[in-house]
Amino acid sequence: MKSDRTTQLTRSVGEKSAQVVQHQNGEEVLKVSTRSRPSAVAGAIAGVIRETGTAEVQSIGAGAANQAIKAIAIARSYLREDGIDIMCVPSFIDVEIDQEERTAIRLLVQKRS
């Protein structure tokens, strides 16, 4: 991500966690890696959904995408206990990492009406 558009937050979601970034418009983005623990990421997703109703999850590569999808499935079960159902809309986005353009999977997770 471009550094002029983001600032780091201090949201901890476990030992091997998702990195959380906040855009200027206040929207939180959870960046998931291959080493991210799905249950920890799921807790972060559930927390963001409870607070704002929308969470953006980004991953680069097959392993990271796998962890992100598992985390969303787990978050859905966490939120179901509160009577909240979610849906996920996948798309591709271009991100800049170490001054190199990469294609990421963007999973927009929202409360279902």
Long-range contacts (C-beta under 8 A, 24 or more apart in sequence): 1-29, 1-95, 1-96, 1-97, 2-96, 11-44, 11-47, 13-40, 13-41, 13-43, 13-44, 14-39, 14-40, 14-41, 14-43, 15-40, 16-40, 17-41, 17-44, 18-44, 18-57, 18-71, 20-44, 27-52, 27-54, 27-56, 28-52, 28-55, 28-56, 29-56, 29-57, 29-58, 30-55, 30-56, 30-57, 30-58, 31-58, 31-59, 32-57, 32-58, 32-59, 32-64, 32-67, 32-68, 32-71, 33-59, 33-63, 33-64, 33-67, 34-61, 34-63, 34-64, 34-66, 34-67, 36-64, 36-67, 36-68, 36-71, 37-67, 38-67, 38-70, 38-71, 38-74, 39-71, 39-74, 41-67, 41-68, 41-71, 41-75, 42-70, 42-71, 42-72, 42-73, 42-74, 42-75, 42-78, 43-75, 43-78, 45-71, 45-72, 45-75, 45-109, 46-75, 46-78, 46-79, 49-75, 49-79, 49-84, 49-86, 49-109, 49-110, 49-111, 50-79, 50-82, 50-84, 53-110, 53-111, 54-108, 54-109, 54-110, 54-111, 55-108, 55-109, 55-110, 56-106, 56-107, 56-108, 56-109, 57-106, 57-107, 57-108, 57-109, 58-93, 58-95, 58-104, 58-105, 58-106, 58-107, 59-104, 59-105, 59-107, 60-95, 60-97, 60-102, 60-103, 60-104, 60-105, 64-105, 65-105, 68-105, 68-107, 69-107, 72-107, 72-109, 75-109, 84-111, 85-111, 85-112, 86-110, 86-111, 86-112, 87-112
